[in-house]
Amino acid sequence: MTADDSFGRLDDDDYPAYTMGRAAEMLGTTQSFLRAIGEARLITPLRSQGGHRRYSRYQLRIAARARELVDQGTPIEAACRIIILEDQLEEAQRINADYRRAASDNGPPAA
């Protein structure tokens, strides 16, 4: 991998650039919180060659949403389920909008 390839990955939201310690520090939470949301299968961090957890910016945004819910008093398991359901709803709404757009582009069905 060249230096140019490495710099290009810095803009990639899915690139696992952050160690567990750095991720916890950025989120203002503990490493055990990150392990807990991993155990709840909200996020699955990638592993480095040495087996250490590595997090992407996308995963950190999800973890931040979980922390927000937990800070409001929601149990971790429930917060993770809420986030998963929010994600599924967003995807269903996107698919629905795509279908509506396609239907309106085709006009009314011919009789």
C-alpha positions as CSV (number, residue, x, y, z in Angstrom):
1,M,0.0,0.0,0.0
2,T,1.4,3.4,-0.9
3,A,1.1,6.6,1.2
4,D,-1.4,7.9,-1.3
5,D,-3.7,4.9,-0.7
6,S,-3.4,5.4,3.1
7,F,-4.4,9.0,2.9
8,G,-7.4,8.2,0.7
9,R,-8.7,5.9,3.4
10,L,-8.9,8.8,5.8
11,D,-12.0,10.0,4.0
12,D,-13.6,6.5,4.1
13,D,-16.4,6.4,6.8
14,D,-16.0,2.6,6.9
15,Y,-12.3,2.4,7.4
16,P,-11.5,1.1,10.9
17,A,-9.1,3.8,11.9
18,Y,-9.7,4.1,15.6
19,T,-8.5,1.9,18.5
20,M,-10.9,1.0,21.3
21,G,-9.2,3.4,23.6
22,R,-9.3,6.3,21.1
23,A,-12.9,5.6,20.2
24,A,-13.9,5.6,23.9
25,E,-12.0,8.8,24.5
26,M,-13.7,10.5,21.4
27,L,-17.1,9.4,22.6
28,G,-16.5,10.4,26.2
29,T,-17.4,6.9,27.4
30,T,-15.7,3.7,28.6
31,Q,-14.2,0.8,26.7
32,S,-16.7,-1.4,28.5
33,F,-19.5,0.6,27.0
34,L,-18.1,-0.2,23.5
35,R,-17.8,-3.8,24.4
36,A,-21.4,-3.9,25.6
37,I,-22.8,-2.4,22.4
38,G,-20.6,-4.9,20.5
39,E,-22.1,-7.8,22.6
40,A,-25.6,-6.5,21.9
41,R,-24.6,-6.7,18.2
42,L,-25.2,-3.0,17.5
43,I,-21.7,-2.7,16.0
44,T,-19.1,-5.2,15.1
45,P,-15.6,-3.7,15.2
46,L,-13.0,-5.1,12.8
47,R,-9.9,-6.6,14.3
48,S,-6.3,-5.6,13.7
49,Q,-3.7,-8.2,12.9
50,G,-3.0,-8.4,16.6
51,G,-6.7,-9.0,17.4
52,H,-7.4,-5.5,18.8
53,R,-10.8,-3.9,18.1
54,R,-10.8,-1.1,15.5
55,Y,-13.7,1.3,14.9
56,S,-14.8,3.3,11.8
57,R,-16.3,6.8,11.9
58,Y,-19.6,5.3,10.9
59,Q,-19.5,2.9,13.9
60,L,-18.6,5.8,16.2
61,R,-21.7,7.7,15.0
62,I,-23.8,4.7,15.9
63,A,-22.1,4.4,19.3
64,A,-22.6,8.1,19.9
65,R,-26.4,7.6,19.3
66,A,-26.4,4.7,21.7
67,R,-24.6,6.7,24.3
68,E,-27.1,9.5,23.9
69,L,-30.0,7.1,24.6
70,V,-28.2,5.5,27.5
71,D,-27.5,9.0,29.0
72,Q,-31.2,9.6,28.8
73,G,-31.9,6.5,31.0
74,T,-32.5,3.9,28.3
75,P,-30.9,0.5,29.1
76,I,-28.1,-0.5,26.7
77,E,-30.0,-3.5,25.2
78,A,-33.0,-1.3,24.6
79,A,-30.9,1.5,23.1
80,C,-29.3,-0.9,20.7
81,R,-32.7,-2.3,19.7
82,I,-34.1,1.3,19.1
83,I,-31.1,2.2,16.9
84,I,-31.5,-1.0,14.9
85,L,-35.2,-0.3,14.4
86,E,-34.5,3.3,13.5
87,D,-32.1,2.1,10.8
88,Q,-34.6,-0.5,9.5
89,L,-37.3,2.2,9.3
90,E,-35.0,4.6,7.5
91,E,-34.1,1.9,4.9
92,A,-37.8,1.0,4.4
93,Q,-38.7,4.6,3.9
94,R,-35.9,5.0,1.3
95,I,-37.1,1.9,-0.6
96,N,-40.7,3.2,-0.5
97,A,-39.6,6.6,-1.8
98,D,-37.7,4.8,-4.6
99,Y,-40.8,2.8,-5.6
100,R,-43.0,5.9,-5.5
101,R,-40.5,7.8,-7.7
102,A,-40.4,4.9,-10.2
103,A,-44.2,4.7,-10.3
104,S,-44.6,8.4,-10.9
105,D,-41.9,8.3,-13.6
106,N,-43.8,5.6,-15.5
107,G,-47.1,7.4,-15.2
108,P,-50.5,5.7,-14.8
109,P,-50.8,2.2,-16.1
110,A,-52.2,1.8,-19.6
111,A,-55.8,0.5,-19.8
